Amino acid sequence: MRHLLILSLIAMTFVACKLQPPVEPDEEPVEVDPGCGDRTCNNGENCQTCSNDCGQCPVCETCPGHCGDGTCNDNECCALCPEDCGECPPECGDGECNGEETCAECVLDCGECPPECGDGECDITESCVGCPEDCGECPPVCPNNVCEDGEDCSSCSLDCGKCPPECGDGQCESGEGCRGCPEDCGECPPVCGDGECNGDEACGSCISDCGVCPPVCGDFECNGDESCSTCELDCGACPPECGDGECNGDESCEICSDDCGQCPPRCGDGECNGDESCSTCELDCGACPPECGDGECNGDETCNSCSEDCGACPPECGDGECNGDETCETCSEDCGQCPPRCGDGTCDMCETCDGCPEDCGACPPRCGDGECNGDESCEDCPADCGTCERNCFDYCGPGDLECYLRCMCEMFGDCDDECGCDRHRHRHGLGHCHHRGHGYGHHCEYKNDC
């Protein structure tokens, strides 16, 4: 009986362990995911939170161990008994970014990765200042006192300066005017002399632009196509007309022979007619031809053709006669060659440098001409240059000791008289002089009183 009771308890325990998973006494109830039931096990769902999507959790096949005994038995796992089996490795989608999960590998748990400069995308937190690799170079900053690439006077006048005036921009600026840019400055007012007749200009106020006003009969000016026949008020009455059969007004036989008849011959009328001749009316008939013997040498008269009027012909060089004012210089053909003459610039045969230096030039230096010039000297021409001065010793012959002594005394000024005595009245004889202190001149050996 006792054995049957033990077997019954074991059987009941086995059935209970097989039907229910082990639950810790203090374990909190598992919350159900709001997305549970979409037939997809995601967003952190598991067998405990959503068995509808993830299936029933595994059930221990045997119940020899229990969770918390420190041993991860076959019927235990990390999901049911982390105390014995340890924490389950991170699973993307479990709602926790842990383990080796990163934003790059599991956006569901770790969220989007922050922007990274150099990834090729200019994210919201990146800019051209911090990340030009993704966002590109920053555009020029106006103003920064530098006219950079991309800036010009129209986009940044503070850096690049004011744009020059541009015709057509709607502003009449300095340098523009009505002539050069009427689009901005408007049309110029009419100005007389601008070549256009406009505004209030008229022929009366601006002839240069509008031209001369057409003539008006009665304005006291006979102009344009007005004439005496169309406007007698301005042009007056028409003058008599030649051919009307009346010789009146200023008509005469000269201007209107039809009405006044032919004029009688008159000297000076340009016609040589009637009894006019060269002698009575030179104006009309011209000058009379020259006549030899009339006392005037004119026309083609010459001394040869009419010596009575033109006189005898003057002598002519080459006629074989040396007459009139002909000379050997003006006509050598008739008067012969002139004799040589000093000063004519030619050194003829009979002229020399002595007689005519003007034509033949100065004579070269010559010894005996009384002038010491050229390369003459006292040695080669004493006649012109005088005798050369010679040294006293040059006159002493070989071995003439007395001559040499005398020259030495003369050199020092000790020989004062003709006998050769020095100023001490000593004659210089044979031997050599001795000068006190110098070796020469004051006393001589073999001296005798003078």
DATAJO-V288580 format. One record per run of one state. SS is the DSSP state (alpha for helix, beta for strand, coil for the rest). FROM is the first residue (numbers start at 1). TO is the last residue. If there is no record, write none. Layout:
# DATAJO-V288580
SS:FROM:TO  SS:FROM:TO
This chain:
# DATAJO-V288580
coil:1:1  alpha:2:19  coil:20:50  alpha:51:54  coil:55:81  alpha:82:85  coil:86:106  alpha:107:110  coil:111:131  alpha:132:135  coil:136:156  alpha:157:160  coil:161:181  alpha:182:185  coil:186:206  alpha:207:210  coil:211:231  alpha:232:235  coil:236:256  alpha:257:260  coil:261:281  alpha:282:285  coil:286:306  alpha:307:310  coil:311:331  alpha:332:335  coil:336:356  alpha:357:360  coil:361:381  alpha:382:385  coil:386:391  alpha:392:395  coil:396:400  alpha:401:412  coil:413:414  beta:415:415  coil:416:420  beta:421:422  coil:423:425  beta:426:427  coil:428:432  beta:433:434  coil:435:442  beta:443:444  coil:445:448  beta:449:449  coil:450:450
